[in-house]
């Protein structure tokens, strides 16, 4: 069981499953949404996530024609996960919110054509110029985490 918390610690959740994949996205949308060079996303089954305490707010928006829900702390606004109607039962957790972040690492870097020029990436991690198929990211995770 892995616990995650928002920045102000008023929201705590548990993740009790196995990730489907984890990646770093360097697209300009993720950069502007986070105010950072990239964002981490861990794709998981929604049924494996439980809110232990705190109030989670939901902001709804449309991105590339898809309806997206950003789930965040109602107090501090820290992003906890994203969900979408096009992906029922699946969440994109923000794994930097886990209490312990040593148990996972991204299997790929996406949208590297938009990455910050000063950022040097580990060449042993798969890199994609744009968005790959999710099935490919799932396969990368499975091949690296079943050895």
Backbone bond lengths (Angstrom), bond angles and torsions (degrees), N, CA, C in turn:
res aa  C-N    CA-C-N  psi(-1)  N-CA   C-N-CA  omega(-1)  CA-C   N-CA-C  phi
1 X - - - 1.456 - - 1.529 108.14 -
2 X 1.338 115.72 131.33 1.461 121.22 179.48 1.520 108.64 -117.11
3 X 1.339 115.93 129.97 1.460 120.75 178.87 1.512 110.11 -99.77
4 X 1.337 114.43 144.69 1.454 121.65 175.07 1.514 109.68 -129.94
5 X 1.326 115.21 154.62 1.466 120.57 -178.26 1.516 109.90 -143.21
6 X 1.323 114.77 154.31 1.454 120.14 173.39 1.531 108.83 -76.99
7 X 1.318 116.48 176.65 1.463 120.33 -177.69 1.528 112.87 -63.54
8 X 1.326 117.90 -38.99 1.472 120.19 -178.32 1.530 112.73 -86.02
9 X 1.332 117.24 -2.52 1.474 124.62 177.01 1.525 114.09 70.67
10 X 1.334 118.70 12.43 1.467 119.28 178.64 1.526 112.62 -81.89
11 X 1.335 117.77 -21.71 1.465 121.30 175.06 1.519 108.57 -109.29
12 X 1.327 115.15 131.58 1.458 121.64 174.48 1.522 107.52 -129.89
13 X 1.334 116.35 135.09 1.460 120.53 176.18 1.518 109.05 -133.07
14 X 1.319 115.09 161.87 1.462 121.52 176.39 1.520 109.16 -120.41
15 X 1.327 114.55 141.98 1.454 121.88 173.40 1.518 106.51 -118.16
16 X 1.338 116.19 118.43 1.451 120.10 -174.47 1.510 115.14 -116.01
17 X 1.303 117.25 18.03 1.459 119.45 -177.96 1.515 112.53 -117.79
18 X 1.304 114.83 -161.14 1.463 122.03 175.08 1.520 108.06 -109.72
19 X 1.325 117.77 134.15 1.465 119.50 177.69 1.527 110.85 -61.83
20 X 1.320 115.23 153.28 1.460 121.39 172.94 1.525 110.01 -88.44
21 X 1.324 116.03 -32.43 1.466 123.28 173.37 1.524 108.85 -172.77
22 X 1.314 115.01 168.94 1.462 121.76 176.54 1.527 107.35 -148.65
23 X 1.328 117.27 133.04 1.463 121.04 -176.66 1.524 111.03 -149.26
24 X 1.317 115.14 163.44 1.464 122.88 173.84 1.519 107.96 -107.53
25 X 1.315 116.82 130.10 1.461 121.42 179.69 1.526 109.30 -110.63
26 X 1.324 115.56 129.48 1.463 122.55 -177.32 1.525 112.08 -110.09
27 X 1.327 118.45 16.34 1.468 120.34 -178.37 1.525 109.92 -67.06
28 X 1.312 115.96 158.77 1.466 119.98 -177.24 1.532 111.41 -66.04
29 X 1.341 118.02 -30.37 1.466 120.02 176.72 1.526 111.10 -63.99
30 X 1.335 117.28 -44.73 1.468 120.25 178.99 1.528 110.77 -66.70
31 X 1.308 116.84 -36.23 1.462 119.68 177.84 1.525 110.93 -63.69
32 X 1.330 117.10 -45.20 1.470 118.64 -179.05 1.530 111.67 -72.24
33 X 1.336 118.06 -33.33 1.472 121.03 -179.79 1.526 111.87 -68.10
34 X 1.342 116.61 -33.01 1.461 120.22 -176.61 1.518 113.50 -101.78
35 X 1.328 117.00 -17.16 1.460 119.64 -173.96 1.517 111.10 68.96
36 X 1.317 116.48 24.73 1.458 122.46 -176.86 1.524 109.77 -133.55
37 X 1.319 116.11 -179.64 1.462 121.14 -177.15 1.526 112.71 -76.17
38 X 1.326 117.57 -23.70 1.466 121.83 -179.44 1.512 108.41 -165.79
39 X 1.321 115.55 174.35 1.461 120.72 173.80 1.524 108.70 -130.39
40 X 1.319 115.63 150.25 1.459 121.32 173.12 1.520 108.53 -98.09
41 X 1.308 116.13 140.74 1.462 121.95 173.99 1.519 108.89 -133.53
42 X 1.318 115.22 134.70 1.463 122.21 174.90 1.521 106.37 -118.16
43 X 1.310 116.59 114.44 1.458 121.35 -178.96 1.530 108.48 -83.87
44 X 1.348 115.23 126.43 1.463 121.43 -175.47 1.527 109.84 -139.05
45 X 1.304 115.91 165.41 1.460 121.43 171.38 1.524 109.02 -77.13
46 X 1.313 116.25 131.83 1.465 122.09 -178.80 1.531 111.23 -56.22
47 X 1.312 117.28 -35.86 1.465 121.49 -177.50 1.530 112.26 -66.35
48 X 1.325 117.92 -13.09 1.466 121.60 179.71 1.522 113.21 -91.48
49 X 1.346 117.82 2.09 1.467 122.05 -177.73 1.523 109.17 -116.65
50 X 1.330 115.74 129.88 1.469 121.81 178.54 1.518 109.48 -130.19
51 X 1.319 116.23 134.06 1.456 120.53 174.31 1.520 107.48 -82.53
52 X 1.326 116.30 123.39 1.463 122.36 -178.70 1.526 110.90 -89.04
53 X 1.340 115.57 -42.25 1.462 119.48 178.39 1.517 110.03 -156.98
54 X 1.316 115.66 157.60 1.456 121.96 175.83 1.514 113.37 98.36
55 X 1.316 114.23 168.41 1.455 121.84 -179.19 1.524 110.33 -105.73
56 X 1.317 115.03 126.85 1.458 121.64 178.76 1.522 108.43 -104.53
57 X 1.324 116.16 127.24 1.460 122.33 176.67 1.523 108.39 -96.60
58 X 1.328 116.19 156.16 1.457 121.48 179.88 1.528 108.78 -125.00
59 X 1.317 115.92 125.19 1.467 121.77 173.56 1.525 107.08 -109.21
60 X 1.307 116.74 130.88 1.464 121.10 -178.24 1.528 109.95 -107.88
61 X 1.333 115.35 139.19 1.458 120.91 177.14 1.522 109.09 -155.22
62 X 1.305 116.25 169.11 1.460 121.98 178.05 1.517 108.56 -111.34
63 X 1.344 115.65 133.29 1.462 121.51 178.86 1.521 108.54 -133.77
64 X 1.316 116.34 119.78 1.467 121.75 -178.23 1.527 112.16 51.02
65 X 1.327 115.97 40.42 1.455 121.40 177.62 1.515 115.71 82.50
66 X 1.335 117.24 -2.18 1.473 120.92 -179.78 1.530 110.07 -103.47
67 X 1.325 115.88 139.16 1.466 120.83 174.59 1.520 108.68 -80.53
68 X 1.317 116.32 122.96 1.468 123.07 -175.42 1.517 109.37 -119.94
69 X 1.321 115.84 144.50 1.468 122.51 173.43 1.522 108.59 -117.44
70 X 1.314 116.30 123.24 1.471 122.55 175.85 1.519 107.03 -98.44
71 X 1.324 116.70 115.22 1.459 122.49 179.93 1.532 107.18 -96.56
72 X 1.334 114.97 124.58 1.459 119.71 -175.02 1.521 110.41 -143.80
73 X 1.316 115.56 165.79 1.460 120.76 176.87 1.526 108.85 -64.72
74 X 1.334 115.91 131.98 1.460 121.03 179.04 1.530 111.87 -69.26
75 X 1.330 116.98 -19.41 1.470 120.74 -178.72 1.529 111.91 -90.67
76 X 1.329 117.87 -54.94 1.469 120.80 -172.43 1.528 113.32 -105.10
77 X 1.324 118.57 -13.18 1.451 121.56 177.69 1.515 115.80 83.01
78 X 1.342 117.79 4.71 1.466 120.05 179.31 1.520 110.70 -59.48
79 X 1.329 117.03 130.37 1.461 121.13 176.52 1.521 109.37 -69.64
80 X 1.322 116.44 131.75 1.465 122.53 179.66 1.524 111.16 -109.90
81 X 1.333 117.39 -44.67 1.456 122.02 176.11 1.521 110.13 -163.71
82 X 1.330 114.46 164.67 1.450 123.06 176.71 1.527 107.93 -120.97
83 X 1.323 115.43 149.17 1.464 121.36 177.27 1.523 107.89 -140.29
84 X 1.318 116.13 159.46 1.458 120.12 178.63 1.505 111.48 -150.23
85 X 1.335 116.40 147.85 1.468 121.49 179.54 1.529 111.67 -62.11
86 X 1.325 116.51 -27.57 1.463 119.59 -179.95 1.523 112.55 -73.75
87 X 1.347 116.57 -11.57 1.468 122.09 -179.03 1.527 109.34 -129.64
88 X 1.324 117.68 66.71 1.474 119.84 -177.00 1.528 111.89 -62.38
89 X 1.320 115.07 137.02 1.461 120.77 177.52 1.510 114.82 80.15
90 X 1.344 117.56 3.28 1.461 122.47 -177.47 1.528 109.16 -120.15
91 X 1.329 116.73 140.56 1.467 122.55 174.86 1.518 109.49 -124.04
92 X 1.313 115.71 152.16 1.465 122.06 170.79 1.529 106.51 -107.95
93 X 1.336 115.29 91.49 1.462 120.35 178.06 1.519 110.51 -67.37
94 X 1.315 116.50 150.46 1.461 122.98 172.34 1.537 105.42 -97.47
95 X 1.328 117.30 94.36 1.468 120.75 -168.75 1.521 115.64 -69.74
96 X 1.322 117.90 -10.39 1.460 119.39 173.79 1.518 112.22 -66.42
97 X 1.341 116.99 -12.99 1.468 121.66 178.91 1.530 112.76 -84.33
98 X 1.341 117.87 -8.14 1.465 119.30 177.59 1.521 110.24 -65.83
99 X 1.340 116.20 145.05 1.468 120.84 175.34 1.519 110.70 -60.58
100 X 1.321 116.47 -38.80 1.465 122.62 179.06 1.523 107.48 -119.24
101 X 1.319 116.77 115.91 1.464 120.68 -178.91 1.531 112.17 -105.34
102 X 1.325 117.25 12.82 1.467 120.16 -176.33 1.523 113.56 -84.46
103 X 1.319 119.10 -10.03 1.462 121.72 -172.37 1.530 113.99 -90.71
104 X 1.324 118.14 -2.65 1.464 120.26 -179.28 1.532 109.38 -140.33
105 X 1.318 114.58 161.17 1.465 120.86 169.33 1.530 107.25 -151.45
106 X 1.321 117.17 154.02 1.465 119.07 -177.93 1.524 111.67 -68.00
107 X 1.330 115.07 146.08 1.469 120.29 178.04 1.521 111.46 -93.86
108 X 1.336 116.91 -9.60 1.465 119.80 -178.01 1.521 110.89 -159.16
109 X 1.310 113.65 158.18 1.465 123.40 170.30 1.523 106.26 -114.05
110 X 1.356 116.29 124.75 1.454 121.81 -178.46 1.524 110.74 -104.59
111 X 1.290 115.77 154.58 1.465 122.65 177.00 1.531 111.80 55.70
112 X 1.328 116.04 43.30 1.473 119.08 -178.46 1.529 111.69 -67.70
113 X 1.313 118.11 -16.10 1.463 118.77 175.38 1.531 111.28 -65.75
114 X 1.343 117.06 -18.68 1.464 121.87 178.85 1.530 113.00 -104.83
115 X 1.329 118.00 2.66 1.466 119.86 -176.11 1.523 110.78 -65.84
116 X 1.300 115.19 156.58 1.459 120.97 176.90 1.523 109.24 -63.93
117 X 1.323 118.59 135.64 1.465 120.86 -174.58 1.528 113.89 -65.79
118 X 1.318 118.02 -22.25 1.462 121.46 -179.02 1.528 112.54 -85.22
119 X 1.325 117.07 -8.27 1.458 120.99 -177.75 1.530 110.04 -86.52
120 X 1.317 117.01 123.54 1.456 122.97 178.90 1.527 107.90 -101.73
121 X 1.322 116.56 122.63 1.458 121.69 -176.93 1.526 110.90 -96.68
122 X 1.317 115.50 149.93 1.459 122.70 175.09 1.527 108.31 -67.93
123 X 1.311 117.07 117.68 1.461 120.90 -175.90 1.531 113.16 -68.77
124 X 1.333 117.72 -12.73 1.461 119.64 178.59 1.533 112.17 -81.34
125 X 1.330 116.84 -9.19 1.462 121.28 177.88 1.521 108.36 -99.16
126 X 1.316 116.16 132.08 1.472 122.93 -177.48 1.527 110.23 -55.58
127 X 1.325 115.97 137.97 1.460 122.18 179.37 1.526 110.06 -124.10
128 X 1.337 114.95 137.64 1.454 122.11 178.77 1.524 108.93 -122.48
129 X 1.309 116.71 132.67 1.470 121.34 177.89 1.525 111.56 -63.23
130 X 1.343 116.48 -36.55 1.461 122.45 -178.84 1.528 108.57 -132.44
131 X 1.324 116.00 -153.88 1.464 122.03 -178.02 1.525 111.05 -85.16
132 X 1.332 118.82 117.58 1.466 119.98 174.17 1.528 110.13 -81.32
133 X 1.300 115.80 171.63 1.463 120.60 173.04 1.532 108.33 -68.11
134 X 1.327 116.12 142.03 1.466 119.51 179.53 1.522 110.79 -60.77
135 X 1.320 117.62 -33.00 1.459 120.22 179.95 1.533 110.68 -59.78
136 X 1.324 117.37 -34.24 1.460 120.36 177.89 1.533 110.85 -68.13
137 X 1.326 116.76 -40.05 1.473 120.74 177.66 1.526 110.74 -67.37
138 X 1.338 117.20 -38.28 1.463 120.52 176.01 1.526 110.04 -62.47
139 X 1.325 116.45 -42.51 1.468 121.28 179.40 1.518 112.38 -63.84
140 X 1.330 117.02 -40.69 1.465 120.58 176.87 1.522 111.31 -59.81
141 X 1.334 115.21 -45.82 1.472 119.82 -179.74 1.532 109.73 -61.53
142 X 1.324 115.22 -48.31 1.472 119.67 -178.11 1.520 111.15 -60.20
143 X 1.318 118.08 -42.71 1.469 120.41 -177.05 1.531 112.06 -70.30
144 X 1.319 116.96 -31.61 1.465 119.68 -178.54 1.530 113.15 -86.49
145 X 1.329 117.08 -19.92 1.455 120.21 -174.93 1.517 114.27 -112.02
146 X 1.321 117.45 12.91 1.467 120.42 175.20 1.512 111.85 -117.50
147 X 1.315 116.21 11.78 1.469 120.49 -179.95 1.504 111.42 -84.69
